[in-house]
């Protein structure tokens, strides 16, 4: 992480997190008191059940588009499919992209209490959105599912699921 706020990702569950801060020439090391507890019980089983579907839909709200705040709070649908991801509003497709090494997907840091429910998706160069999910579990499931499908499409090594 490169910002002052960090919310654990699904892959942090069961691990102890440590941060090293260098400030004014001094090194400060902070560590969690214990391993990160599962944020949503059964997340792995939930994702495994979703993998069996061809296309999984998540209700989301677009909070930013291409770096600018998006004032509308209307519900959009994020489709995470076996070959591609798609964002729709009603019957209108906002963006549709196949998994590729240029696609980025990660949890958003900052944003107060909703940080664990937000996701940054750069579908392609020149188009990105920040999406707010109904729950942290849904956001984490979408990340894990997209990563799994990207891996199945041989896009594992460059498909980004980093935090910022």
Buried (B, 14 or more C-beta within 10 A) or exposed (E): EEEEEBBBBBBBBEEEEEEEEEEEEEEEEEEEEEEBEBBBEEBBEBBEEBBEEEEBEBEBBBBBBEEEEBEEEEEBBBBBBBEBBBBBEEEEEBBBBBBBEBBBBBBBBEBEEBBBBBBBBBBBEEBBBBBBBEEBBBBBBBBBBBBBBBEEBEBEEEBBBEBB
